[in-house]
Amino acid sequence: MHGAVPPGPPPRLCHDRQPGVRPAVKNVELKVEGNILTIRVDLSKEFGPSASGKTTIVASTEGNVAIPGHEAKVGLNVYRPRARGGE
């Protein structure tokens, strides 16, 4: 058909990731031993305020990430309340 738009891939949702592209994670280490997933976070680190400004980001997977060798995924956010002025 003249002027018809060829079909393309379906639109991706904001939590979808491109195959083979690992999202950037902040201060999160995922380790799989057999069927046990261990998550390691350094609670002394900070990555600035959250989008709302109400909390300080300590660690994040920045969305859902695949666990290598498994169908499961993990999404993690670690945060603390932001200090108020004078505290």
C-alpha positions in Angstrom: 0.0 0.0 0.0 1.3 3.4 -0.9 1.8 5.6 2.2 1.3 2.7 4.7 3.7 2.6 7.6 5.5 -0.7 7.9 4.9 -2.5 11.1 7.7 -2.1 13.6 8.6 -3.5 17.0 6.0 -2.9 19.7 6.5 0.1 21.9 8.7 -0.5 24.9 7.4 0.3 28.3 9.6 2.4 30.6 10.6 -0.7 32.7 11.6 -2.7 29.6 15.3 -3.1 28.8 16.9 -3.8 25.5 18.2 -7.3 25.3 21.9 -7.6 26.1 22.0 -4.0 27.6 22.6 -4.0 31.3 21.1 -1.0 33.1 23.3 1.1 35.3 23.1 0.0 38.9 24.1 2.2 41.8 25.9 0.5 44.8 24.2 -2.9 44.3 26.0 -6.2 44.0 24.0 -9.2 43.0 25.6 -12.7 43.5 24.0 -16.0 42.6 25.2 -19.2 44.2 23.0 -22.2 43.1 19.5 -21.0 43.8 20.4 -18.4 46.4 20.5 -14.7 45.4 22.6 -12.4 47.7 22.2 -8.7 47.5 25.0 -6.5 48.8 24.7 -2.7 49.4 27.1 -0.3 51.1 24.9 1.7 53.5 27.5 4.4 54.0 27.2 5.6 50.3 24.8 8.3 49.0 23.8 9.2 45.5 21.9 12.5 46.1 18.3 13.3 46.5 15.4 11.3 45.0 13.3 12.8 42.3 10.8 14.0 44.9 13.5 15.4 47.1 12.1 13.7 50.2 14.7 11.0 50.4 18.4 10.4 49.8 19.3 7.5 47.4 21.6 4.9 48.9 21.4 2.2 46.2 19.2 1.4 43.2 19.0 -1.1 40.4 17.3 1.7 38.5 14.5 -0.5 37.4 14.1 -4.2 37.1 17.2 -6.2 36.2 17.5 -9.9 35.1 19.2 -12.3 37.4 21.8 -14.1 35.3 20.9 -17.7 34.6 17.3 -17.4 36.0 14.0 -16.1 34.7 13.5 -14.0 37.9 14.2 -10.2 38.0 14.9 -7.9 40.9 14.1 -4.2 41.4 15.7 -2.6 44.4 15.7 0.9 45.9 17.4 1.7 49.2 16.9 5.2 50.6 16.8 7.2 53.8 14.9 10.3 54.8 16.7 13.5 53.9 18.1 15.6 56.8 16.2 18.8 57.4 18.0 22.1 57.9 19.6 22.4 61.3 19.6 18.7 62.1 
